[in-house]
Amino acid sequence: MNKQYGNYAKIFKALSDPKRVRIVDLLSCGEMCGCVLLKCFEVTQPTLAHDMKVLTEAGVVTSRREGKRTLYSLNMKTLEDIRKHIDEIQRNNADKSHR
């Protein structure tokens, strides 16, 4: 099977949790510190850390250290790849419906 399908599945799995989708939405406004993200949710720091790890390992989010803080941002290349894949699925489906 194509390796890319495995990558897509990992991304979709990471985005299958409503909290993680909200994190992506929050990060769409720009880079954010984990401490700021934590204030947006009623969860513990380890729970948020787990969600960030899932999003990072799927390639949806990138992180960087700045002193003691971890800053998160969206990985726009990954999001663009997923968007292109979904666009291709839609085109293929539209092509079949016009036959």
C-alpha positions as CSV (number, residue, x, y, z in Angstrom):
1,M,0.0,0.0,0.0
2,N,1.1,3.5,-0.7
3,K,3.0,5.1,2.2
4,Q,1.1,8.3,1.7
5,Y,-2.2,6.5,2.7
6,G,-0.6,5.7,6.0
7,N,0.3,9.3,6.5
8,Y,-3.2,10.5,5.7
9,A,-4.7,7.9,8.1
10,K,-2.4,9.2,10.9
11,I,-3.5,12.8,10.2
12,F,-7.2,11.9,10.1
13,K,-6.9,9.9,13.3
14,A,-5.2,12.9,15.0
15,L,-8.1,15.1,13.9
16,S,-10.7,12.6,15.0
17,D,-10.8,14.2,18.5
18,P,-12.9,17.4,18.8
19,K,-10.4,18.9,21.2
20,R,-7.6,18.5,18.7
21,V,-9.7,20.0,16.0
22,R,-10.2,23.0,18.3
23,I,-6.5,23.2,18.9
24,V,-5.9,23.4,15.1
25,D,-8.6,26.1,14.9
26,L,-6.8,28.1,17.7
27,L,-3.5,27.7,16.0
28,S,-4.9,28.9,12.7
29,C,-4.6,32.4,14.3
30,G,-0.9,31.9,14.7
31,E,1.8,30.4,16.9
32,M,0.8,29.8,20.6
33,C,2.5,28.8,23.7
34,G,1.3,25.5,25.3
35,C,0.4,27.5,28.5
36,V,-2.0,29.6,26.5
37,L,-3.5,26.6,24.9
38,L,-4.0,25.0,28.3
39,K,-6.1,27.9,29.4
40,C,-8.5,27.3,26.6
41,F,-9.4,23.9,27.8
42,E,-10.5,22.3,31.1
43,V,-7.8,19.6,31.0
44,T,-4.6,18.9,32.8
45,Q,-1.2,19.7,31.4
46,P,-0.4,16.0,30.7
47,T,-3.7,15.6,28.8
48,L,-2.9,18.6,26.6
49,A,0.7,17.4,26.2
50,H,-0.6,14.0,24.9
51,D,-2.9,15.8,22.4
52,M,0.0,18.0,21.2
53,K,2.2,14.9,20.8
54,V,-0.5,13.2,18.7
55,L,-0.8,16.3,16.5
56,T,2.9,16.7,16.2
57,E,3.6,13.1,15.4
58,A,0.9,13.3,12.7
59,G,2.7,16.3,11.2
60,V,-0.3,18.6,11.7
61,V,1.5,20.8,14.3
62,T,5.1,21.8,14.7
63,S,6.7,22.8,18.0
64,R,9.8,24.7,19.1
65,R,11.3,25.5,22.4
66,E,11.9,29.1,23.5
67,G,13.4,28.9,27.0
68,K,11.1,27.0,29.2
69,R,8.1,27.5,26.9
70,T,7.0,25.3,24.0
71,L,5.5,27.2,21.1
72,Y,3.2,25.4,18.7
73,S,2.1,26.3,15.1
74,L,0.3,24.6,12.3
75,N,2.4,22.7,9.7
76,M,0.9,24.3,6.6
77,K,2.6,21.9,4.2
78,T,0.8,18.9,5.9
79,L,-2.5,20.8,5.8
80,E,-2.0,21.7,2.1
81,D,-1.2,18.1,1.3
82,I,-4.4,16.9,2.9
83,R,-6.4,19.6,1.2
84,K,-5.0,18.6,-2.2
85,H,-5.8,14.9,-1.4
86,I,-9.4,15.8,-0.6
87,D,-9.7,18.0,-3.7
88,E,-8.5,15.0,-5.8
89,I,-11.1,12.8,-4.2
90,Q,-13.8,15.3,-5.0
91,R,-12.6,15.7,-8.6
92,N,-12.5,11.9,-9.1
93,N,-16.0,11.7,-7.7
94,A,-17.3,14.5,-9.9
95,D,-15.6,12.9,-13.0
96,K,-17.5,9.7,-12.3
97,S,-20.8,11.4,-11.9
98,H,-20.5,13.1,-15.3
99,R,-20.0,9.8,-17.2
